[in-house]
Amino acid sequence: MAREVFIGFLSEYPLCFGYWKKLVKLELSRGNSDHVDEIFQRSCMAAPHSVDMWFSYLDYASTHWQVRGAQLPFFSLILFAFVSS
């Protein structure tokens, strides 16, 4: 139920990046790591200029993506391009 409340709120107020982060914490506490990637992708699409969200996503990826570590340079390039523009 809490997930649905977050999703409903964020569909109306997608720029509230703090609530995206709370939703990530909720999903991680429930062991739903599959949903976390989707949430981060949606949050970064909804608020692409939120450096805080990008850093949170990169921090999560660097600690949870041991198998898919080849994707990390891709995200680093995106963040570098965003920050330098």
Secondary structure, DSSP 4 states (H G I P E B T S, - for coil): -HHHHHHHHHHH-TT-HHHHHHHHHHHHHTT-HHHHHHHHHHHHHHSTT-HHHHHHHHHHHHHH-STTGGGHHHHHHHHHHHHH-
